[in-house]
Amino acid sequence: MEDLKRLLEAVAAGQVAPDQAMHTLKGSGFFAVEGFAKVDWQRERRTGFPEVIWGQGKTPEQIAAIALAMRDRGASVIMATRVDQPAYDQIAKIMPDLYYHPLARICAWQSPESLRRQPRPGTIALVSAGTADLPVAEEAAITAELMGCRVDRLWDVGIAGIHRLFAHRDRLSQADVLIVVAGMEGALPSVVAGLVDVPVVAVPTSVGYGASFDGLAPLLTMLNSCAAGVGVVNIDNGFGAAILAGQILRTAARIPTSRD
């Protein structure tokens, strides 16, 4: 943000021509971090949420360097996914105000302004089939909350005991979009979609016996759902499900509810 401010001040002072400034802005949508990363720093302005750090495969030092560079650039939220506890312990030595969500394997930082903001309109209901699906479900829940969304968690309501799901039909009906996480055969999103009148984002997990093929079986079940209004993300992709659900709420909020 400081680079943009300096550029605008130079244009105002007549030191840089407007055409030259436009050319500079077109090529300045990202910044490099120590030669190993390029951060899309305009993503928050474009999509409402900053670029997220994929932690798996990166060293703790690399994650910390990217996070610090993003904070220096004025990011409202910094988030790294798939970070295990030992990696976080090392990152925290460099950036001690980074908070860790162990079940979701997410470390995050929020600016004071972000912490004070009002939640976005609408509610995302997070529904998981079983306790074993919770790491993926919590990844989705924490991501959605960091996006500024209201989240209603409903855990362990899989179809093996479907009366547990039916006992919460009122909560399902109050949601504006649902994320449904399931492994094994992956039937839960279809059942939920048959009960509600809002979009359902289905997340297959790699939980299950051998014939689930590490999540392939529930993925195919969800893709073949006969219920309308089901969208499917990749196996174990709780983060992607939350981003999609948040974008549904974000874009819906800017559509007028009535026309003159």
C-alpha positions, -999 to +999 in steps of 0.1 A: +000+000+000+029+024+006+041+019-029+007+028-042+006+059-020+040+071-032+029+066-068-003+085-063+016+113-046+041+115-075+012+118-100-004+145-079+029+164-077+033+162-115+064+140-112+048+110-129+025+112-159-009+095-155-002+071-185+031+061-169+013+055-136-013+033-153+015+013-169+032+008-136-001-003-119-008-029-146+025-045-138+025-042-101-002-067-091+023-088-071+055-085-051+084-109-047+095-123-013+132-131-011+133-147-045+111-178-036+075-164-036+054-139-055+024-126-036-007-114-054-012-083-032-042-071-052-063-102-045-080-087-015-092-057-035-103-080-063-120-108-043-125-095-008-099-118+007-061-118+006-040-145-010-035-174+014-002-192+020-002-229+013+020-241+041+026-277+032+060-281+015+073-247+026+098-242+054+087-223+086+111-196+076+095-192+042+060-190+056+071-164+082+088-143+055+057-143+033+035-135+063+057-106+075+059-092+039+021-093+036+016-076+070+041-049+059+020-044+027-012-038+047-030-071+045-061-073+067-058-111+072-028-134+069-035-171+067-014-202+061-030-236+056-018-271+062+007-261+089+016-287+115+024-280+151+062-283+148+062-259+119+040-234+137+063-236+168+092-224+145+071-198+128+059-184+161+095-176+171+097-152+141+061-139+143+048-145+178+014-128+172+004-155+147-025-175+161-027-213+156-058-235+151-044-270+156-074-291+144-077-270+112-039-268+109-042-231+101-021-202+115-035-167+111-030-131+119-057-103+117-053-066+118-071-046+145-094-033+119-103-068+107-110-079+142-135-050+147-154-054+115-190-066+114-197-101+100-207-103+064-244-107+057-256-143+058-247-175+076-226-205+064-236-238+080-208-263+084-221-299+085-198-329+090-208-365+087-184-379+113-158-369+139-130-381+116-141-355+091-135-326+116-100-316+105-113-308+070-146-293+084-127-271+108-104-259+080-135-248+062-150-232+093-119-213+103-114-201+068-150-188+066-146-170+099-114-153+088-133-142+057-157-124+081-186-149+077-209-162+104-205-199+108-229-225+124-211-258+132-231-290+131-208-320+137-213-358+135-247-360+118-239-386+091-265-408+075-255-439+095-277-422+122-298-399+100-321-390+128-293-369+142-294-348+111-332-345+111-331-333+146-314-301+133-336-293+103-343-258+118-306-249+118-302-262+083-331-241+071-317-209+086-284-211+067-278-191+035-252-216+021-241-250+035-208-268+034-212-305+039-182-326+046-182-364+044-160-394+037-169-431+034-195-432+006-202-394+007-240-395+006-246-367+032-245-337+008-273-352-014-295-358+017-289-322+030-295-307-005-328-325-005-339-307+027-328-271+019-334-244-007-299-229-007-266-238-023-247-268-009-209-271-013-199-307-009-164-317+004-153-353+001-127-365+026-101-392+024-117-409+055-130-444+049-122-481+044-101-493+014-129-492-011-133-454-006-100-451-024-087-422-002-117-400-010-123-410-046-155-429-038-172-400-020-160-375-046-177-396-074-209-399-052-211-362-048-204-355-084-232-379-093-257-363-068-293-363-080-301-334-057-301-300-074-278-272-062-248-292-051-213-280-061-183-302-053-147-293-044-117-315-044-109-342-018-101-327+017-104-292+003-121-275+032-103-242+024-116-242-012-152-249+000-151-220+024-138-196-002-166-207-026-193-203+001-179-169+011-179-157-025-215-169-029-225-147+001-203-118-010-217-116-045-253-122-034-250-093-010-244-068-039-274-079-059-304-056-052-333-074-036-358-052-055-358-032-087-374+002-094 
